[in-house]
Amino acid sequence: MNTPSLRLRLLAWLLLPMSLFVCVCAFFSWRNATNVADYVQDHDLLSSAQVLSDRLIWEGDNIAASVPPSALSLFASPERDQVFLSVSSADGRLLAGSDEFPLPPKKSVSGDPQWFDASFQGQSLRVVFIQRSMYELGSAQMVNIAVGKTTRSRNAMRLTLWWPTVTYLLVALALASLIATGALTLELRPLMRLSRQLRGKDPLHLDLQVDASELHRELRPVADTLNAFTEQLREHSDAQRRFIADAAHQLRTPLALQASQIEFARYTRAHRKDEDWQNRRADMDAMWREMQASNRRLVAVTNQLLLLAQAEQPDAARRPEPVDISALALKVLERLAALADKRRIDLGLEAPEGPLIVRAQPALLDALIANLLDNALRYTQEGGRVTLGLAAADGQVELTVEDNGQGIAADLREQVFERFYRAAPGTEGTGLGLAIVREAARAFGAEVLLEDRPDGARGLRARVTFGTDGP
């Protein structure tokens, strides 16, 4: 689905409220213009009515009214408005003006002027109505004076007053649109540069680091996040390349040896003579034993590499589950008991009664314990002792593997966690055990340390500290 342009969306967010503001201002400007036009016309109507009232005179017993030119000159306008007059006595007798001229439906008790809208002879009028008392020889008579004018000039004045304001508002809105469009174009240039930067990178080499120095403060977290993701991808890719390189290096020698042995066996079988076969039988038995040992080493290296790759996966830290480390440790000890008996090593377990729950992946936790014990058994002399200990305190579970073997020098204790490093090169093993231990511990959020034995005796203690998860 095509999404609208960011520039258009930002422009819409800016112009929509501004357009609403222009509409509101235009509405109130129209009301003000209407009030001003009404005031001007009402003032002219009242002035004309007052001029008429001043021209009322007695003629005998009757009142006469004349309409002077000054009373009508107030209404001269280019719109050619029509003016209607009505002067009548209290009993309804028309004294001057138009007959049947509309009067207010309800006269003011206070005698104040009254303005109202009316319709006369098919035209809309604005009318003012006033009353005046005429006195003579002790008698008084009330006279009604009404002046009406069509609304063409009033409407023209209202439009004249209103339209310039609306024009200014519309021009301001158009200028704001142009300025906003230009500003957005300029301010979005860093994003365009970021896009060009990314297009210029080689994704196969994960060279996607972008320069965030020219980006706005609000956009820098986006670039920083992208750089962080790229760095994680690079680390993951580097780990995969190291795994492939390590696997190729470690598997090359056993595979080449097996190939040579198999080829030798095929050659011997194809060219042997009966009398030679009996003489070379012992050599063949030794060769098959070597092939079997080579196959065991190949299987061990493969399994260790796969465990290391599993421990290095980012998902390893995202799928922990509650595991009883006491029960798991006992199973590992039972599995390695044969190796301990073969080397006449006293293998023991010191743990409190009841379960100890930690959050981990069972397979990786099994590999962690097994590699720590296997490493201790291989580097402890015959007749020695290896003890696996478990303890819980302060919301943590501590696993220790302690031996009385030759130990590891303090300056080498960090180096032994590297892949394929062996403190004693002649010792059987893959050199991956402690690397697997560290990666598995990292996956669980645990910490692994190699240290001297607390009693100061010869040997080494490996300590792993886990967070707990209640049963």
C-alpha positions as CSV (number, residue, x, y, z in Angstrom):
1,M,0.0,0.0,0.0
2,N,1.4,3.4,-1.0
3,T,1.7,5.8,1.9
4,P,1.4,9.6,1.3
5,S,4.5,11.8,1.3
6,L,5.9,12.8,4.6
7,R,6.2,16.4,3.3
8,L,2.5,16.4,2.3
9,R,1.5,14.9,5.7
10,L,3.4,17.6,7.6
11,L,2.1,20.3,5.3
12,A,-1.5,19.0,5.9
13,W,-0.9,19.1,9.7
14,L,0.2,22.7,9.4
15,L,-2.4,24.0,6.9
16,L,-5.5,22.3,8.3
17,P,-5.5,24.2,11.6
18,M,-4.4,27.4,9.8
19,S,-7.3,27.0,7.4
20,L,-9.7,26.5,10.3
21,F,-8.2,29.6,12.0
22,V,-8.8,31.6,8.7
23,C,-12.4,30.4,8.6
24,V,-13.0,31.4,12.2
25,C,-11.4,34.8,11.7
26,A,-13.5,35.3,8.5
27,F,-16.7,34.5,10.4
28,F,-16.0,37.0,13.2
29,S,-14.8,39.6,10.7
30,W,-18.1,39.1,8.9
31,R,-20.0,39.7,12.1
32,N,-18.0,42.8,12.9
33,A,-18.5,44.2,9.4
34,T,-22.3,43.5,9.7
35,N,-22.4,45.3,13.1
36,V,-20.6,48.3,11.6
37,A,-22.8,48.5,8.5
38,D,-25.9,48.1,10.7
39,Y,-24.7,50.9,13.0
40,V,-24.0,53.3,10.1
41,Q,-27.3,52.7,8.5
42,D,-29.2,52.8,11.8
43,H,-27.5,56.1,12.6
44,D,-28.5,57.6,9.3
45,L,-32.1,56.3,9.7
46,L,-32.4,57.9,13.2
47,S,-30.9,61.1,11.9
48,S,-33.5,61.3,9.1
49,A,-36.3,60.5,11.5
50,Q,-35.2,63.3,13.8
51,V,-35.0,65.8,11.0
52,L,-38.6,64.8,10.0
53,S,-39.8,65.2,13.6
54,D,-38.4,68.7,13.7
55,R,-40.5,69.6,10.6
56,L,-43.8,68.8,12.3
57,I,-46.0,71.9,12.7
58,W,-49.6,72.8,13.7
59,E,-51.9,74.0,11.0
60,G,-55.0,74.9,12.8
61,D,-56.2,72.0,14.8
62,N,-54.2,69.5,12.8
63,I,-50.6,68.5,12.5
64,A,-48.8,68.9,9.2
65,A,-45.5,67.3,8.1
66,S,-43.2,68.2,5.3
67,V,-40.3,66.2,4.0
68,P,-37.2,68.5,3.5
69,P,-34.4,67.4,1.1
70,S,-32.0,67.2,4.0
71,A,-33.9,64.3,5.4
72,L,-33.4,62.3,2.3
73,S,-29.9,63.4,1.4
74,L,-28.5,61.1,4.1
75,F,-29.4,58.1,2.1
76,A,-27.7,58.9,-1.2
77,S,-25.6,55.9,-2.3
78,P,-24.2,54.3,-5.5
79,E,-26.4,51.3,-4.8
80,R,-29.6,53.4,-5.5
81,D,-31.4,52.4,-2.3
82,Q,-35.0,53.4,-2.0
83,V,-36.3,55.3,1.0
84,F,-39.8,55.0,2.5
85,L,-41.4,57.4,5.0
86,S,-44.4,57.3,7.2
87,V,-45.7,60.0,9.5
88,S,-49.0,59.2,11.2
89,S,-51.0,60.4,14.1
90,A,-51.9,58.3,17.2
91,D,-55.2,57.4,15.7
92,G,-53.6,56.1,12.5
93,R,-54.2,59.0,10.2
94,L,-51.4,59.3,7.6
95,L,-49.8,62.7,7.8
96,A,-47.0,62.1,5.2
97,G,-45.3,59.3,3.4
98,S,-46.4,55.9,2.2
99,D,-49.6,54.3,3.2
100,E,-49.6,50.9,4.8
101,F,-46.0,51.3,5.9
102,P,-45.1,48.6,8.4
103,L,-44.8,49.6,12.0
104,P,-43.3,47.7,14.9
105,P,-45.6,45.0,16.3
106,K,-45.0,46.3,19.8
107,K,-44.2,49.9,20.5
108,S,-41.6,50.8,23.2
109,V,-43.1,52.0,26.4
110,S,-40.1,54.2,27.2
111,G,-40.4,56.0,23.8
112,D,-36.8,55.1,22.8
113,P,-36.1,54.6,19.0
114,Q,-36.8,51.2,17.7
115,W,-35.0,49.5,14.8
116,F,-36.4,46.4,13.0
117,D,-36.2,44.6,9.7
118,A,-39.3,44.6,7.5
119,S,-40.6,43.8,4.0
120,F,-42.4,46.4,2.0
121,Q,-43.5,46.3,-1.6
122,G,-41.4,43.1,-2.1
123,Q,-38.2,44.7,-0.8
124,S,-36.2,44.1,2.4
125,L,-36.1,47.2,4.6
126,R,-34.3,48.4,7.6
127,V,-36.7,50.7,9.6
128,V,-36.4,53.1,12.5
129,F,-39.5,54.1,14.5
130,I,-39.8,57.0,16.9
131,Q,-42.6,58.9,18.6
132,R,-43.0,62.6,19.3
133,S,-45.5,64.5,21.3
134,M,-46.9,67.8,19.8
135,Y,-48.2,70.4,22.3
136,E,-50.4,73.4,21.7
137,L,-52.6,75.4,24.1
138,G,-52.5,72.8,26.8
139,S,-53.3,69.9,24.4
140,A,-50.9,67.2,23.3
141,Q,-50.9,64.7,20.4
142,M,-48.6,61.8,19.8
143,V,-47.1,61.4,16.3
144,N,-45.5,58.2,14.9
145,I,-42.5,58.7,12.5
146,A,-41.0,55.7,10.6
147,V,-38.2,55.8,8.1
148,G,-37.2,52.7,6.1
149,K,-34.4,52.1,3.6
150,T,-33.6,49.1,1.4
151,T,-30.5,47.1,2.5
152,R,-28.4,47.2,-0.7
153,S,-26.0,49.8,0.5
154,R,-25.8,48.2,3.9
155,N,-24.9,44.8,2.3
156,A,-22.3,46.6,0.0
157,M,-20.7,48.3,3.0
158,R,-20.6,45.0,4.9
159,L,-18.8,43.3,2.0
160,T,-16.5,46.3,1.6
161,L,-15.5,46.1,5.2
162,W,-15.2,42.3,5.2
163,W,-13.4,41.4,2.0
164,P,-10.0,43.1,2.6
165,T,-9.6,41.2,5.9
166,V,-10.5,37.9,4.2
167,T,-8.0,38.8,1.4
168,Y,-5.2,39.4,3.9
169,L,-6.0,36.1,5.6
170,L,-6.0,34.1,2.4
171,V,-2.8,35.8,1.3
172,A,-1.2,34.9,4.7
173,L,-2.4,31.3,4.3
174,A,-0.9,31.1,0.8
175,L,2.4,32.6,2.0
176,A,2.4,30.2,4.9
177,S,1.9,27.3,2.5
178,L,4.8,28.4,0.4
179,I,7.1,29.0,3.3
180,A,6.1,25.7,5.0
181,T,6.8,23.8,1.7
182,G,10.2,25.4,1.3
183,A,11.0,24.9,4.9
184,L,10.0,21.3,4.9
185,T,12.1,20.7,1.7
186,L,15.1,22.3,3.3
187,E,14.7,20.6,6.7
188,L,14.2,17.1,5.1
189,R,17.4,17.4,3.2
190,P,19.3,15.5,5.9
191,L,16.9,12.5,5.4
192,M,17.7,12.6,1.7
193,R,21.4,12.6,2.5
194,L,20.9,9.7,4.9
195,S,19.1,7.8,2.1
196,R,22.0,8.5,-0.3
197,Q,24.5,7.4,2.4
198,L,22.6,4.1,2.8
199,R,22.4,3.6,-1.0
200,G,26.1,4.1,-1.3
201,K,26.9,1.3,1.3
202,D,27.6,-2.3,0.5
203,P,25.0,-4.4,2.4
204,L,27.0,-7.6,1.9
205,H,29.8,-6.2,4.0
206,L,27.4,-4.7,6.6
207,D,29.0,-1.3,6.1
208,L,25.8,0.5,7.0
209,Q,27.1,2.9,9.6
210,V,25.6,6.4,9.0
211,D,26.9,9.8,10.0
212,A,24.3,11.3,12.4
213,S,26.2,14.5,13.0
214,E,24.2,16.4,10.3
215,L,20.8,15.1,11.4
216,H,18.4,17.0,13.6
217,R,18.3,16.1,17.2
218,E,15.0,14.4,16.8
219,L,16.3,12.2,14.0
220,R,19.6,11.2,15.6
221,P,18.0,8.4,17.7
222,V,16.9,6.8,14.4
223,A,20.4,6.9,13.0
224,D,21.9,5.6,16.3
225,T,19.4,2.7,16.4
226,L,20.2,1.9,12.8
227,N,23.9,1.9,13.6
228,A,23.3,-0.2,16.7
229,F,21.3,-2.8,14.7
230,T,24.1,-2.8,12.0
231,E,26.7,-3.4,14.7
232,Q,24.7,-6.3,16.1
233,L,24.3,-7.8,12.7
234,R,28.1,-7.4,12.1
235,E,28.9,-9.1,15.4
236,H,26.5,-11.9,14.5
237,S,28.0,-12.2,11.1
238,D,31.5,-12.2,12.5
239,A,30.5,-14.9,15.0
240,Q,29.1,-17.0,12.1
241,R,32.3,-16.5,10.1
242,R,34.4,-17.5,13.2
243,F,32.3,-20.5,13.7
244,I,32.7,-21.6,10.0
245,A,36.4,-20.9,10.2
246,D,36.8,-22.8,13.5
247,A,34.8,-25.7,12.2
248,A,36.7,-25.9,9.0
249,H,40.0,-25.8,10.9
250,Q,39.1,-28.4,13.5
251,L,37.4,-30.8,11.1
252,R,40.0,-30.6,8.4
253,T,42.6,-32.7,10.2
254,P,40.3,-35.6,11.4
255,L,38.6,-35.8,8.0
256,A,42.0,-35.9,6.1
257,L,43.2,-38.5,8.5
258,Q,40.1,-40.7,8.0
259,A,40.4,-40.3,4.3
260,S,44.0,-41.4,4.3
261,Q,43.1,-44.4,6.5
262,I,40.2,-45.4,4.4
263,E,42.3,-45.2,1.2
264,F,45.0,-47.2,2.8
265,A,42.5,-49.9,3.9
266,R,41.1,-50.0,0.3
267,Y,44.6,-50.3,-1.2
268,T,45.6,-53.1,1.2
269,R,42.4,-55.1,0.6
270,A,42.8,-54.8,-3.2
271,H,46.5,-55.8,-3.3
272,R,47.0,-58.1,-0.3
273,K,48.1,-61.7,-0.6
274,D,47.0,-64.4,1.7
275,E,50.4,-64.7,3.3
276,D,50.7,-60.9,3.6
277,W,47.3,-60.6,5.2
278,Q,48.2,-62.6,8.2
279,N,51.5,-60.6,8.7
280,R,49.6,-57.2,8.4
281,R,46.6,-58.2,10.5
282,A,48.0,-56.4,13.6
283,D,48.6,-53.3,11.6
284,M,45.1,-53.3,10.3
285,D,43.7,-53.7,13.8
286,A,45.7,-50.7,14.9
287,M,44.6,-48.7,11.9
288,W,40.9,-49.4,12.6
289,R,41.4,-48.4,16.2
290,E,42.9,-45.1,15.0
291,M,40.0,-44.6,12.7
292,Q,37.6,-45.2,15.5
293,A,39.4,-42.7,17.8
294,S,39.6,-40.2,14.9
295,N,35.8,-40.6,14.4
296,R,35.2,-40.0,18.1
297,R,37.3,-36.8,18.0
298,L,35.4,-35.7,14.9
299,V,32.0,-36.3,16.6
300,A,33.2,-34.5,19.8
301,V,34.4,-31.4,17.9
302,T,31.2,-31.3,15.9
303,N,29.0,-31.5,19.0
304,Q,31.1,-28.9,20.8
305,L,30.9,-26.5,17.8
306,L,27.2,-26.9,17.6
307,L,26.8,-26.2,21.3
308,L,29.0,-23.1,21.0
309,A,26.9,-21.9,18.0
310,Q,23.7,-22.5,20.0
311,A,25.1,-20.5,23.0
312,E,26.1,-17.6,20.8
313,Q,22.6,-17.2,19.3
314,P,20.8,-14.0,20.4
315,D,17.7,-16.0,21.0
316,A,19.4,-18.1,23.7
317,A,18.8,-15.3,26.2
318,R,15.1,-14.8,25.2
319,R,13.8,-18.3,25.9
320,P,14.8,-19.1,29.5
321,E,12.6,-21.3,31.7
322,P,12.7,-22.4,35.3
323,V,15.2,-25.3,35.7
324,D,16.1,-27.3,38.9
325,I,19.8,-27.0,38.7
326,S,20.3,-29.6,41.6
327,A,18.5,-32.3,39.6
328,L,20.3,-31.4,36.4
329,A,23.7,-31.4,38.1
330,L,23.1,-34.8,39.5
331,K,22.3,-36.2,36.0
332,V,25.6,-34.7,34.7
333,L,27.6,-36.3,37.5
334,E,26.1,-39.7,36.8
335,R,27.0,-39.3,33.1
336,L,30.6,-38.4,33.9
337,A,31.1,-41.0,36.6
338,A,32.6,-43.4,34.2
339,L,35.3,-40.9,33.2
340,A,36.1,-40.2,36.8
341,D,36.4,-43.9,37.7
342,K,38.7,-44.4,34.7
343,R,41.0,-41.7,36.0
344,R,40.4,-42.8,39.6
345,I,39.2,-39.3,40.6
346,D,36.9,-38.7,43.5
347,L,33.9,-37.0,42.0
348,G,31.4,-35.6,44.5
349,L,28.4,-33.3,44.9
350,E,27.7,-30.8,47.7
351,A,24.2,-29.3,47.5
352,P,21.4,-28.4,49.9
353,E,18.3,-30.6,50.0
354,G,15.4,-29.6,47.8
355,P,15.3,-28.0,44.4
356,L,17.3,-24.9,43.4
357,I,15.5,-23.1,40.6
358,V,17.3,-20.9,38.0
359,R,16.1,-19.5,34.7
360,A,18.0,-21.0,31.8
361,Q,17.8,-23.2,28.8
362,P,18.1,-26.8,30.0
363,A,20.4,-28.0,27.1
364,L,22.8,-25.1,27.5
365,L,22.8,-25.4,31.3
366,D,23.6,-29.1,30.9
367,A,26.5,-28.2,28.6
368,L,27.8,-25.6,31.0
369,I,27.9,-28.0,34.0
370,A,29.3,-30.8,31.8
371,N,32.1,-28.8,30.3
372,L,33.2,-27.4,33.7
373,L,33.3,-30.9,35.2
374,D,34.9,-32.4,32.0
375,N,37.6,-29.7,32.1
376,A,38.3,-30.3,35.8
377,L,38.5,-34.1,35.3
378,R,40.9,-33.8,32.3
379,Y,43.3,-31.4,34.1
380,T,43.3,-33.2,37.4
381,Q,45.9,-35.9,38.0
382,E,44.9,-39.6,38.6
383,G,43.8,-40.1,42.2
384,G,42.7,-36.5,42.6
385,R,39.4,-34.9,43.6
386,V,36.7,-32.9,41.9
387,T,33.7,-31.5,43.8
388,L,30.6,-29.8,42.3
389,G,29.0,-27.5,44.8
390,L,25.6,-25.7,44.8
391,A,24.5,-23.0,47.3
392,A,21.8,-20.3,47.4
393,A,22.1,-17.0,49.2
394,D,20.9,-13.4,48.7
395,G,18.5,-14.3,45.9
396,Q,21.3,-16.0,43.9
397,V,22.4,-19.5,43.2
398,E,26.1,-20.2,43.1
399,L,27.6,-23.2,41.3
400,T,31.2,-24.1,41.9
401,V,33.5,-26.8,40.5
402,E,36.6,-27.3,42.6
403,D,39.6,-29.6,42.0
404,N,43.1,-30.2,43.4
405,G,44.8,-30.4,40.0
406,Q,47.6,-28.3,38.6
407,G,45.4,-25.2,38.4
408,I,45.7,-22.3,35.9
409,A,48.1,-19.4,36.3
410,A,46.3,-16.1,37.1
411,D,47.6,-14.4,33.9
412,L,46.1,-17.2,31.7
413,R,42.6,-17.4,33.3
414,E,41.1,-15.0,30.8
415,Q,42.9,-16.6,27.8
416,V,41.6,-20.1,28.5
417,F,38.1,-18.9,27.6
418,E,39.2,-18.4,24.0
419,R,38.3,-21.0,21.4
420,F,40.7,-23.9,21.0
421,Y,43.1,-22.6,23.6
422,R,44.5,-25.4,25.8
423,A,46.5,-24.6,29.0
424,A,48.2,-28.0,28.5
425,P,48.6,-28.7,24.7
426,G,49.1,-32.4,25.1
427,T,45.8,-32.9,26.9
428,E,42.9,-34.7,25.1
429,G,40.0,-32.4,24.3
430,T,38.7,-29.9,21.8
431,G,39.7,-26.6,23.4
432,L,36.0,-25.4,23.3
433,G,34.8,-26.4,26.7
434,L,35.4,-23.1,28.6
435,A,34.3,-21.0,25.5
436,I,31.0,-22.8,25.7
437,V,30.8,-22.2,29.4
438,R,31.3,-18.5,29.0
439,E,28.8,-18.1,26.1
440,A,26.2,-20.1,28.0
441,A,26.7,-18.1,31.1
442,R,26.2,-14.9,29.1
443,A,23.1,-16.2,27.6
444,F,21.6,-16.7,31.1
445,G,22.8,-13.4,32.5
446,A,25.2,-15.4,34.8
447,E,28.8,-14.6,35.6
448,V,31.7,-17.2,35.5
449,L,35.0,-16.7,37.2
450,L,38.2,-18.8,37.6
451,E,39.9,-18.3,41.0
452,D,42.2,-19.9,43.5
453,R,40.7,-22.3,46.0
454,P,39.5,-20.4,49.2
455,D,41.5,-22.7,51.5
456,G,44.7,-21.7,49.6
457,A,45.4,-25.3,48.6
458,R,46.6,-26.4,45.1
459,G,44.0,-26.5,42.4
460,L,41.3,-24.3,40.8
461,R,37.8,-23.2,41.6
462,A,35.3,-22.3,38.8
463,R,32.4,-20.2,40.1
464,V,29.1,-19.4,38.2
465,T,26.5,-17.1,39.8
466,F,22.9,-17.3,38.6
467,G,19.8,-15.3,39.4
468,T,17.0,-17.3,41.0
469,D,13.4,-18.0,40.0
470,G,11.2,-19.3,42.8
471,P,9.4,-22.6,42.4
